[in-house]
Amino acid sequence: MKKIKLDIVGLSYSQTQSGAYALVLGEVGGNRRLPVIIGGFEAQSIAVEIEKMTPSRPLTHDLFKTFAETFKIKLEEVLIYNLIDGIFFAKLICTDGTTKTEIDARTSDAVALAVRFECPIFTYDFIMNTAGIVIEGNDFAFLENIENVGNYKQEEPVKAEKESEPTPPEPIKNKPSPYASLTLEQLENTLEKAIENEQYETAAKIRDEIEKRKS
């Protein structure tokens, strides 16, 4: 099957699932976007690495990378290989230099590791055809530009037992940012303090406010 290379093009709060985030992956050299609903911890972990923040203690994905490198294991690529009942399935393709091994993983964990190992992320063309969203022109692929993200579910733990259908989340009301009154310098100082105190969810919100000001 044809593989499509992906880049991370957006990370935004989910407007359809409370407490969740939308990770938006973009087709390299194309205009299709793949939105994946992920949990808050994984979203923070991805954002921390992308923004090159330095937590006072290693996060779980940092620990995994250190563990793998200690034993000479390299993550060669991440492959999002299936979509079942609105849930994406991914695997890590690793090697110790002689043997190549595939490890099942949640897509959010796989992407968090991919940004740390600086390895490529791929998916299959049929997944892009099924779940991809075409972005016309120069529209950016953040969640507010995507209408069908609600059709996909937040990831389930790997090999977890089947759970009952979750209660539909309450709609999220648009609220003004609590950081709107701060100056850019105050925001940057507050961001540094949030990172020092390991308040990564707060740091992510402040970072979003800074990006809005600079855009």
C-alpha positions as CSV (number, residue, x, y, z in Angstrom):
1,M,0.0,0.0,0.0
2,K,1.1,3.5,-0.7
3,K,2.5,5.4,2.3
4,I,2.0,9.1,2.9
5,K,4.5,11.1,4.9
6,L,3.1,13.4,7.5
7,D,4.2,16.5,9.4
8,I,2.7,18.0,12.5
9,V,0.9,21.2,11.4
10,G,-1.4,22.0,14.3
11,L,-2.3,21.2,17.9
12,S,-5.5,22.8,19.3
13,Y,-8.1,22.3,22.0
14,S,-11.0,20.1,20.9
15,Q,-14.3,21.8,20.5
16,T,-16.2,18.5,20.5
17,Q,-14.6,16.5,23.3
18,S,-14.1,18.0,26.7
19,G,-10.5,17.7,28.0
20,A,-9.2,16.5,24.7
21,Y,-7.0,18.1,22.0
22,A,-6.8,17.8,18.2
23,L,-3.5,16.9,16.8
24,V,-3.5,17.8,13.1
25,L,-1.1,16.0,10.8
26,G,-0.5,17.3,7.3
27,E,0.4,15.5,4.1
28,V,3.9,16.5,3.0
29,G,3.6,18.0,-0.4
30,G,-0.2,17.8,-0.4
31,N,-3.2,19.7,1.0
32,R,-4.8,16.9,3.0
33,R,-4.9,17.1,6.8
34,L,-5.5,14.2,9.3
35,P,-7.0,15.3,12.6
36,V,-6.5,12.9,15.6
37,I,-8.2,13.5,18.9
38,I,-5.7,12.9,21.8
39,G,-5.5,13.3,25.6
40,G,-4.2,16.3,27.4
41,F,-1.1,14.7,28.8
42,E,0.0,13.5,25.3
43,A,-0.8,16.9,23.8
44,Q,1.4,18.6,26.4
45,S,4.2,16.1,25.8
46,I,4.2,16.8,22.1
47,A,4.0,20.6,22.6
48,V,6.8,20.6,25.2
49,E,9.2,18.9,22.7
50,I,8.1,20.9,19.7
51,E,8.6,24.2,21.6
52,K,11.9,22.8,23.0
53,M,10.8,23.4,26.6
54,T,13.0,21.8,29.3
55,P,11.0,20.3,32.2
56,S,12.7,20.0,35.5
57,R,12.2,16.3,35.5
58,P,11.9,14.0,32.4
59,L,8.4,13.2,31.1
60,T,7.4,9.7,30.3
61,H,8.2,10.0,26.6
62,D,11.6,11.5,27.5
63,L,12.3,8.5,29.7
64,F,11.3,6.1,27.0
65,K,13.8,7.8,24.6
66,T,16.6,7.7,27.1
67,F,15.8,4.0,27.9
68,A,15.9,3.1,24.2
69,E,19.1,5.0,23.5
70,T,20.8,3.4,26.5
71,F,20.2,0.0,25.0
72,K,21.1,1.1,21.4
73,I,17.5,1.0,20.1
74,K,16.5,3.5,17.4
75,L,13.0,4.5,16.4
76,E,13.2,4.5,12.6
77,E,9.6,5.5,11.8
78,V,6.0,5.8,13.0
79,L,3.3,4.3,10.9
80,I,-0.4,5.1,11.4
81,Y,-1.7,1.9,9.8
82,N,-5.4,1.5,10.5
83,L,-8.6,3.3,11.4
84,I,-11.3,1.2,13.1
85,D,-14.6,2.7,14.6
86,G,-13.1,6.2,14.5
87,I,-9.9,5.2,16.4
88,F,-6.5,5.4,14.7
89,F,-3.9,2.6,15.2
90,A,-0.2,3.2,15.0
91,K,3.0,1.2,15.5
92,L,6.7,2.0,16.2
93,I,9.2,0.6,13.8
94,C,12.4,0.1,15.8
95,T,15.8,-1.4,15.2
96,D,18.9,-2.3,17.3
97,G,21.0,-2.3,14.2
98,T,20.4,-5.9,13.3
99,T,16.8,-6.7,14.0
100,K,13.7,-4.6,13.1
101,T,10.7,-4.8,15.4
102,E,7.2,-3.4,15.2
103,I,5.6,-2.3,18.4
104,D,1.9,-1.4,18.7
105,A,1.2,2.0,20.2
106,R,-1.4,4.7,20.5
107,T,-1.0,7.3,17.8
108,S,-0.5,10.1,20.4
109,D,2.3,8.2,22.1
110,A,3.8,7.3,18.7
111,V,3.9,11.0,17.6
112,A,5.3,12.1,21.0
113,L,8.2,9.7,20.5
114,A,8.6,10.6,16.8
115,V,9.2,14.3,17.6
116,R,11.9,13.2,20.2
117,F,13.6,10.7,17.9
118,E,13.2,13.1,14.9
119,C,11.9,10.2,12.8
120,P,9.3,10.4,10.0
121,I,5.6,9.8,10.5
122,F,3.7,7.9,7.8
123,T,0.2,6.7,7.1
124,Y,-1.5,4.8,4.3
125,D,-3.3,6.5,1.4
126,F,-6.6,4.8,2.2
127,I,-6.6,6.4,5.7
128,M,-6.1,9.8,4.2
129,N,-8.9,9.1,1.7
130,T,-11.2,8.0,4.5
131,A,-10.3,10.4,7.3
132,G,-8.3,13.2,5.7
133,I,-9.7,16.7,5.2
134,V,-8.7,18.8,2.2
135,I,-7.6,22.3,3.0
136,E,-8.1,24.7,0.2
137,G,-5.7,27.5,-0.5
138,N,-3.6,28.7,2.4
139,D,-6.2,27.9,5.2
140,F,-4.4,26.7,8.3
141,A,-5.4,23.3,9.6
142,F,-6.2,24.1,13.2
143,L,-9.3,22.6,14.8
144,E,-11.5,25.7,14.2
145,N,-11.0,25.2,10.5
146,I,-12.1,21.6,10.6
147,E,-15.7,20.6,10.8
148,N,-15.6,16.8,10.9
149,V,-13.2,16.2,13.8
150,G,-16.1,15.2,16.0
151,N,-16.5,12.0,13.9
152,Y,-13.3,10.6,15.4
153,K,-12.9,9.3,18.9
154,Q,-10.2,10.0,21.5
155,E,-7.8,7.1,21.5
156,E,-8.2,4.1,23.6
157,P,-5.3,2.5,25.5
158,V,-3.5,-0.2,23.6
159,K,-5.1,-3.6,23.9
160,A,-7.6,-2.3,26.4
161,E,-10.9,-4.1,27.1
162,K,-13.9,-2.8,25.3
163,E,-15.7,-0.1,27.3
164,S,-19.2,1.1,27.2
165,E,-20.1,4.0,25.0
166,P,-19.0,7.2,26.7
167,T,-21.5,9.9,27.6
168,P,-21.5,12.6,24.9
169,P,-19.5,15.6,26.3
170,E,-21.2,18.9,26.9
171,P,-20.5,21.6,24.3
172,I,-17.6,23.8,25.1
173,K,-18.5,27.5,25.3
174,N,-16.1,30.0,23.9
175,K,-14.5,31.9,26.7
176,P,-12.1,34.8,26.5
177,S,-8.5,33.9,27.3
178,P,-7.5,34.7,30.9
179,Y,-4.2,35.9,29.6
180,A,-5.7,38.4,27.1
181,S,-4.9,41.4,29.4
182,L,-1.2,40.5,29.9
183,T,1.6,42.1,27.8
184,L,3.8,39.9,25.6
185,E,6.7,40.3,28.1
186,Q,4.4,39.3,31.0
187,L,3.2,36.2,29.0
188,E,6.8,35.1,28.3
189,N,7.7,35.5,32.0
190,T,4.5,33.6,33.0
191,L,5.4,30.8,30.5
192,E,8.8,30.4,32.0
193,K,7.4,30.1,35.6
194,A,4.8,27.6,34.4
195,I,7.5,25.4,32.8
196,E,9.6,25.6,36.0
197,N,6.7,24.5,38.1
198,E,5.9,21.6,35.6
199,Q,2.4,23.2,34.9
200,Y,2.5,22.1,31.2
201,E,-1.2,22.5,30.5
202,T,-1.0,26.1,31.7
203,A,2.2,26.5,29.6
204,A,0.4,25.2,26.5
205,K,-2.4,27.8,26.9
206,I,0.1,30.6,27.5
207,R,2.1,29.5,24.4
208,D,-1.1,29.5,22.3
209,E,-1.8,33.1,23.5
210,I,1.7,34.2,22.5
211,E,1.4,32.6,19.1
212,K,-1.9,34.4,18.5
213,R,-0.2,37.7,19.4
214,K,2.8,37.0,17.0
215,S,0.7,35.8,14.1
